[in-house]
């Protein structure tokens, strides 16, 4: 009788642990990367005055400069989607830091721009 009870308890514990484990696995949430990419065209930017752009970028929390392409006057920027809802919000935040240069959101991929700038 004792063996039957112990066997029953071992089976019950095994089933409980298995169900608990499956429940925990099904509730695991994969977090999305909060960083998004932005390609900015800055027609008046050059190697000489790009420090104005980098200063503005470093002053805004949630924005980081990945690369500047002086030949094509493009800045590759990553921004936190939890901080900025849209790419336009990023541009407004940079302009609010007294960056009076015109900026345009460009379409494309970072890889394409990097390839184009490294040619």
C-alpha positions as CSV (number, residue, x, y, z in Angstrom):
1,X,0.0,0.0,0.0
2,X,2.9,2.3,0.9
3,X,4.6,1.6,-2.4
4,X,1.4,2.3,-4.3
5,X,1.0,5.6,-2.5
6,X,4.6,6.6,-3.1
7,X,4.4,5.5,-6.8
8,X,1.2,7.6,-7.1
9,X,2.8,10.6,-5.6
10,X,5.9,10.3,-7.9
11,X,3.6,10.1,-10.9
12,X,1.5,13.1,-9.7
13,X,4.6,15.2,-9.1
14,X,6.0,14.3,-12.5
15,X,2.8,15.2,-14.2
16,X,2.6,18.5,-12.3
17,X,6.1,19.4,-13.2
18,X,5.6,18.6,-16.8
19,X,2.4,20.7,-17.0
20,X,4.1,23.6,-15.2
21,X,7.1,23.4,-17.5
22,X,4.9,23.5,-20.6
23,X,2.9,26.4,-19.2
24,X,6.0,28.4,-18.5
25,X,7.4,27.7,-22.0
26,X,4.1,28.8,-23.6
27,X,4.2,32.1,-21.7
28,X,7.8,32.9,-22.7
29,X,7.6,36.2,-24.6
30,X,10.2,37.0,-27.3
31,X,11.0,40.7,-26.9
32,X,11.3,42.7,-30.1
33,X,14.5,44.6,-30.6
34,X,13.5,48.2,-29.7
35,X,16.1,49.7,-32.0
36,X,15.1,50.7,-35.5
37,X,17.1,52.0,-38.5
38,X,16.8,55.4,-40.1
39,X,18.7,56.8,-43.1
40,X,18.8,60.6,-43.1
41,X,19.8,62.6,-46.0
42,X,21.5,65.8,-44.8
43,X,22.3,67.8,-48.0
44,X,24.4,70.5,-46.2
45,X,26.4,68.1,-44.1
46,X,30.1,67.7,-44.9
47,X,33.1,66.3,-43.1
48,X,33.9,69.8,-41.8
49,X,30.5,70.6,-40.3
50,X,29.3,67.1,-39.4
51,X,30.3,67.7,-35.8
52,X,27.1,69.8,-35.5
53,X,25.1,66.7,-36.5
54,X,27.0,64.3,-34.1
55,X,26.6,66.8,-31.3
56,X,22.8,66.9,-31.8
57,X,22.7,63.1,-32.0
58,X,24.7,62.6,-28.8
59,X,22.4,65.0,-27.0
60,X,19.2,63.1,-27.7
61,X,18.6,60.0,-25.6
62,X,17.5,57.0,-27.7
63,X,19.4,57.9,-30.9
64,X,22.8,56.6,-31.9
65,X,25.0,57.3,-35.0
66,X,26.1,54.2,-36.9
67,X,27.9,55.8,-39.8
68,X,28.1,59.0,-41.8
69,X,28.6,58.9,-45.5
70,X,30.1,62.3,-46.6
71,X,30.1,61.4,-50.3
72,X,26.3,61.0,-50.4
73,X,25.6,63.2,-47.3
74,X,23.8,60.4,-45.5
75,X,23.7,59.5,-41.8
76,X,22.8,56.0,-40.7
77,X,21.1,56.3,-37.3
78,X,19.5,53.8,-34.9
79,X,16.7,54.9,-32.7
80,X,14.8,53.4,-29.8
81,X,11.2,52.7,-30.9
82,X,10.1,52.9,-27.2
83,X,11.3,56.6,-27.2
84,X,10.3,57.6,-30.7
85,X,7.0,56.4,-32.3
86,X,8.0,57.5,-35.8
87,X,11.1,58.4,-37.9
88,X,9.7,61.9,-38.1
89,X,9.8,62.2,-34.3
90,X,13.6,61.5,-34.5
91,X,14.0,64.3,-37.1
92,X,12.0,66.7,-34.8
93,X,14.1,65.7,-31.8
94,X,17.3,66.5,-33.8
95,X,16.0,69.8,-35.1
96,X,15.0,70.7,-31.5
97,X,18.7,70.6,-30.6
98,X,19.3,73.6,-32.8
99,X,20.3,71.6,-35.8
100,X,19.0,73.9,-38.5
101,X,20.3,71.8,-41.4
102,X,17.5,70.4,-43.7
103,X,17.1,66.6,-43.2
104,X,15.2,64.1,-45.3
105,X,14.2,60.6,-44.4
106,X,15.6,58.2,-47.1
107,X,14.4,54.8,-48.0
108,X,16.7,51.8,-48.2
109,X,18.7,49.5,-46.1
110,X,21.8,50.1,-44.0
111,X,23.7,47.5,-45.9
112,X,23.0,49.1,-49.3
113,X,24.1,52.5,-48.0
114,X,27.2,51.1,-46.4
115,X,28.1,49.3,-49.7
116,X,27.5,52.5,-51.7
117,X,29.6,54.6,-49.3
118,X,32.5,52.2,-49.2
119,X,32.9,52.1,-53.0
